Amino acid sequence: MFTIKEVSEKLNCPAPTIRFYDKEGLLPDIRRDVHGNRLFEKRDIDWIRLITCFRATGMSVADLKKIVDLALQGDETIGQRRAILEAHQAEIKRKQQVLNEAFEAVSQKLEVYNDIEKGNPEERFLTYIGELDTTI
């Protein structure tokens, strides 16, 4: 069993965030000691790690709560949980494409600055921007 401090340090996740997840119902089976302090098992730590990953990708607490609530209902809800994750994955892919294009634009602009410092004009960047597909 691990204390919240140990879990926080192990996962580099602030203790208040872990408490928030618990209060929101994302950690439904957390045990408590005789003083009411949370005690975490390895499976709890693994789930918090997964929650942290999902949150880093922009998944809402509400969607995480849906997944937890469905999981508590049993394996017959796997299809519903999969649908939530598939929708989230599609959104991540969309955001990733936008970020990839933005990253490329920043990289191109940095090259322009390098060219300008070497005495070359900025026209290459303007040509690049003009060629971007703006339908996305």
Steps between C-alpha positions, in 0.01 A plus 500: 500500500617851419416839650385791287842660548673189367264478203542871429878467496496177302275641226612863517134584547410754770314361801219758456446367147472145632254618766301678228484180294375316808235764578383490137442126527788399273655282774198308628680225693762692697546356845544711812685436822345541847574874482328544163823535303495359149695180439589401146576163349702440185182478289394843634837645404472349152153652458617844618788476252248426224272785612800732488576389143138546393487846660825597326328428169209725592247239611238659722434395856140438393610245238731333751209482745285336231771239445528432873122477543471265204791287626324460833204352311714218362638364175172543315586872474833448322347608169385830651839560659671418172277752320604776744867418447464475121336843487775639720768340286351659188509840671864444600587417138329819381686710757825326415459588132439865589805499728716333234407770251564774756834342589598497134401868464714590802790298359467675166493842668813413697669412172393840366661672797816301436489605132443867590793491739707367211375783277233305308138624454183374672322402178542125550283510815230706331496245216471218758208670682323560169522129420344378825171319473259717698207258475591329826 
